[in-house]
Amino acid sequence: VHHYLAKFNLDLTDGSYANLKKVGELVHNRMELIQYHLIREAATLARKFGPADYRTKWKKGWLPIDTYKKHDLNTYPLKMGWEELRQYVIDSGGLYFSALSAHMPSESSSVIWGFINGFEPPRQLITDKSSKVLSVLVPVPEMSRLHYTLAYDVHPDVQLVIAANIQKFSCQGMSFNKYVDYTKTPSLPMSKVMEDFFYKPHALGMKTMYYVNFNVDNEGDRIEITTEAEQGCAGGACTL
């Protein structure tokens, strides 16, 4: 996502309404295209191999655009033929999958692919991604040509709008992380916690939250390469 956004030379540190609308519309247009074709291909597979043998709303013609929580920052004109797609899904008897799409930080798979994480903003331009079996240096794509805004510099409302415009097209929840710059926010009053971590995400239709990351250890200092060691989920929480 942030590779895609970097191509538009956006100011992701700007939390103004006008900038949020601009970022939201870009993500909306891209995600609509992806999800439309994802649903259509899943219906095509259902025609070929049979729909998922499970009680779902897909076979009744339900689409994610029917039930997302509408907000001014996540509602934009739809460009694809959704009603034609609805009938195509109904005629297919539903989808080949009972649950189609979800979005997570993809920490482990990003090590294997040697790529930056899903819809997460990059923490550094070059990251040493390590697992129990390998360690790879992962640069952001087109690093010499594009300007990236790092995770702790992205305005929190910008990251929320990005996630909300992905969430509304998805049939499952998202592992949505928050980033708090300790140098700019040395303390968090409960009113701020409730507003940023609960009220705003709920208003924009987010279904789930994940981690809240603080850059406490280095107090915001920029280093060229950082190490993210994967320790697995044995303790009940995955280490990023």
C-alpha positions as CSV (number, residue, x, y, z in Angstrom):
1,V,0.0,0.0,0.0
2,H,2.7,2.5,0.9
3,H,4.7,1.7,-2.2
4,Y,1.6,2.5,-4.2
5,L,0.9,5.7,-2.2
6,A,4.6,6.8,-2.6
7,K,4.1,7.1,-6.3
8,F,1.7,10.0,-5.8
9,N,4.1,12.0,-3.7
10,L,1.6,12.6,-1.0
11,D,2.2,14.3,2.3
12,L,1.3,11.5,4.8
13,T,2.2,13.7,7.7
14,D,-0.7,16.0,6.9
15,G,-3.8,15.2,8.9
16,S,-5.9,17.9,7.4
17,Y,-9.4,17.1,6.1
18,A,-8.5,17.8,2.5
19,N,-5.5,15.5,2.6
20,L,-7.4,12.7,4.4
21,K,-10.0,12.9,1.6
22,K,-7.3,12.7,-1.1
23,V,-5.6,9.7,0.5
24,G,-8.8,8.0,1.2
25,E,-10.0,8.3,-2.3
26,L,-6.8,6.9,-3.7
27,V,-7.0,3.8,-1.5
28,H,-10.7,3.5,-2.1
29,N,-10.2,3.4,-5.9
30,R,-7.4,0.8,-5.7
31,M,-9.1,-1.4,-3.2
32,E,-12.4,-1.4,-5.1
33,L,-10.7,-2.7,-8.2
34,I,-8.9,-5.4,-6.2
35,Q,-11.9,-6.6,-4.3
36,Y,-14.3,-6.5,-7.2
37,H,-12.0,-8.8,-9.2
38,L,-11.3,-11.0,-6.2
39,I,-15.0,-11.6,-5.6
40,R,-15.6,-12.2,-9.3
41,E,-12.8,-14.8,-9.6
42,A,-14.1,-16.5,-6.4
43,A,-17.5,-16.8,-8.0
44,T,-15.9,-18.1,-11.2
45,L,-14.2,-20.8,-9.2
46,A,-17.5,-21.7,-7.6
47,R,-19.0,-22.3,-11.1
48,K,-16.1,-24.6,-11.9
49,F,-15.6,-26.5,-8.7
50,G,-18.8,-25.7,-6.7
51,P,-19.5,-23.1,-4.0
52,A,-18.3,-23.4,-0.4
53,D,-20.5,-25.9,1.4
54,Y,-21.3,-23.5,4.2
55,R,-24.0,-21.1,5.2
56,T,-22.9,-17.7,4.0
57,K,-24.5,-14.5,2.8
58,W,-22.6,-14.6,-0.5
59,K,-25.1,-16.9,-2.2
60,K,-27.9,-14.5,-1.3
61,G,-26.1,-11.7,-3.1
62,W,-24.5,-10.0,-0.1
63,L,-21.5,-7.8,-1.0
64,P,-19.2,-5.9,1.4
65,I,-20.4,-2.6,0.0
66,D,-23.9,-3.3,1.4
67,T,-23.0,-3.2,5.1
68,Y,-19.9,-1.1,5.7
69,K,-20.2,1.8,8.2
70,K,-20.4,4.9,6.1
71,H,-18.3,8.0,7.0
72,D,-17.3,11.0,5.0
73,L,-13.7,9.8,4.9
74,N,-14.6,6.3,3.6
75,T,-17.4,6.9,1.2
76,Y,-16.6,7.7,-2.4
77,P,-18.4,6.9,-5.7
78,L,-18.1,3.3,-6.8
79,K,-16.8,2.8,-10.4
80,M,-17.2,-1.0,-10.9
81,G,-20.3,-2.8,-11.9
82,W,-21.3,-4.1,-8.5
83,E,-25.0,-4.9,-9.3
84,E,-23.8,-7.0,-12.3
85,L,-21.3,-8.7,-9.9
86,R,-24.1,-9.3,-7.4
87,Q,-26.1,-11.2,-9.9
88,Y,-23.1,-13.1,-11.1
89,V,-22.4,-14.3,-7.5
90,I,-26.0,-15.3,-7.0
91,D,-26.0,-17.3,-10.3
92,S,-22.8,-19.0,-9.2
93,G,-24.4,-20.2,-6.0
94,G,-22.1,-18.1,-3.9
95,L,-18.3,-18.2,-3.8
96,Y,-15.7,-21.0,-3.8
97,F,-14.6,-19.7,-0.4
98,S,-16.8,-19.1,2.7
99,A,-14.5,-16.3,3.8
100,L,-12.6,-14.4,1.2
101,S,-10.3,-11.6,2.4
102,A,-8.6,-10.5,5.5
103,H,-5.6,-8.2,6.1
104,M,-2.8,-8.7,8.6
105,P,0.7,-7.2,9.1
106,S,2.1,-10.3,7.3
107,E,5.3,-10.2,9.3
108,S,6.4,-13.8,8.7
109,S,5.4,-14.0,5.1
110,S,7.2,-10.6,4.4
111,V,10.4,-12.3,5.5
112,I,9.9,-15.1,2.9
113,W,8.9,-12.7,0.1
114,G,11.5,-10.1,1.0
115,F,8.9,-7.3,0.9
116,I,7.5,-4.7,3.2
117,N,4.5,-5.5,5.3
118,G,1.0,-5.4,3.7
119,F,-0.7,-2.1,4.4
120,E,1.7,-1.2,7.2
121,P,3.9,1.9,6.7
122,P,7.6,1.0,6.7
123,R,9.5,1.6,9.9
124,Q,12.8,2.2,8.1
125,L,13.9,2.4,4.5
126,I,15.9,-0.8,5.0
127,T,14.9,-3.4,7.4
128,D,16.8,-6.5,8.6
129,K,14.0,-9.1,8.7
130,S,14.9,-12.2,10.6
131,S,13.2,-15.4,11.4
132,K,14.4,-18.7,12.8
133,V,15.5,-19.9,9.4
134,L,16.8,-16.9,7.5
135,S,17.6,-13.2,7.6
136,V,17.1,-10.8,4.7
137,L,17.7,-7.1,4.2
138,V,14.5,-5.6,2.8
139,P,14.5,-2.2,1.2
140,V,11.4,-0.3,0.4
141,P,10.6,-0.6,-3.4
142,E,12.1,2.0,-5.7
143,M,13.9,3.5,-2.7
144,S,16.1,5.8,-4.8
145,R,13.2,7.2,-6.7
146,L,10.3,7.5,-4.4
147,H,9.8,9.4,-1.1
148,Y,8.4,7.3,1.8
149,T,6.9,8.5,5.0
150,L,8.1,6.2,7.9
151,A,5.6,4.7,10.3
152,Y,6.2,7.1,13.2
153,D,5.9,10.1,10.9
154,V,2.7,9.1,9.2
155,H,-0.2,11.1,10.8
156,P,-2.3,8.6,12.8
157,D,-5.5,9.8,11.1
158,V,-3.9,9.2,7.7
159,Q,-3.1,5.6,8.6
160,L,-6.6,5.1,10.0
161,V,-8.2,6.4,6.8
162,I,-6.0,4.1,4.7
163,A,-7.1,1.1,6.8
164,A,-10.8,2.1,6.8
165,N,-10.9,2.3,3.0
166,I,-9.5,-1.2,2.8
167,Q,-11.7,-2.6,5.6
168,K,-15.0,-1.6,4.0
169,F,-14.4,-3.8,1.0
170,S,-13.2,-6.8,3.1
171,C,-15.5,-9.5,4.6
172,Q,-13.3,-10.1,7.6
173,G,-11.5,-7.9,10.2
174,M,-8.0,-6.3,9.9
175,S,-5.0,-6.5,12.2
176,F,-4.7,-2.7,12.4
177,N,-1.6,-1.3,14.2
178,K,-1.2,2.1,15.7
179,Y,2.1,4.0,15.9
180,V,2.7,6.6,18.6
181,D,5.8,8.8,18.4
182,Y,7.0,9.0,22.0
183,T,9.0,12.2,21.3
184,K,5.8,14.0,20.2
185,T,3.5,12.2,22.7
186,P,5.4,11.6,25.9
187,S,2.1,10.9,27.7
188,L,-1.4,9.7,26.7
189,P,-4.4,10.8,28.7
190,M,-7.2,8.4,28.8
191,S,-9.4,10.8,26.7
192,K,-6.8,10.7,23.9
193,V,-6.6,6.9,24.1
194,M,-10.3,6.5,23.8
195,E,-10.6,9.0,20.9
196,D,-7.7,7.6,18.8
197,F,-7.9,3.9,19.7
198,F,-11.7,3.4,20.0
199,Y,-14.0,6.2,18.9
200,K,-12.3,7.2,15.6
201,P,-11.7,3.6,14.4
202,H,-15.3,2.7,15.3
203,A,-16.7,5.7,13.5
204,L,-14.8,4.8,10.3
205,G,-16.0,1.2,10.4
206,M,-12.9,-0.6,11.7
207,K,-13.8,-4.0,13.1
208,T,-10.6,-4.9,15.0
209,M,-7.5,-3.4,16.4
210,Y,-4.1,-5.0,16.9
211,Y,-0.9,-3.6,18.5
212,V,-0.1,0.0,19.6
213,N,3.6,0.6,18.9
214,F,5.7,3.2,20.7
215,N,9.2,4.2,19.7
216,V,10.3,4.4,23.3
217,D,13.6,2.5,23.0
218,N,15.3,4.8,20.6
219,E,13.2,7.9,21.5
220,G,12.5,8.6,17.9
221,D,16.2,8.5,16.6
222,R,16.4,7.4,13.0
223,I,18.7,4.5,12.2
224,E,19.4,3.2,8.8
225,I,18.8,-0.5,9.5
226,T,16.7,-2.0,12.2
227,T,16.2,-5.6,13.3
228,E,12.8,-7.2,13.7
229,A,13.2,-10.6,15.2
230,E,10.3,-13.0,14.9
231,Q,9.8,-15.0,18.1
232,G,6.6,-16.7,17.1
233,C,3.3,-16.8,19.0
234,A,4.0,-19.4,21.6
235,G,3.5,-16.9,24.4
236,G,0.0,-15.9,23.2
237,A,1.0,-12.7,21.4
238,C,3.0,-12.5,18.2
239,T,6.3,-10.5,18.4
240,L,6.8,-8.0,15.5
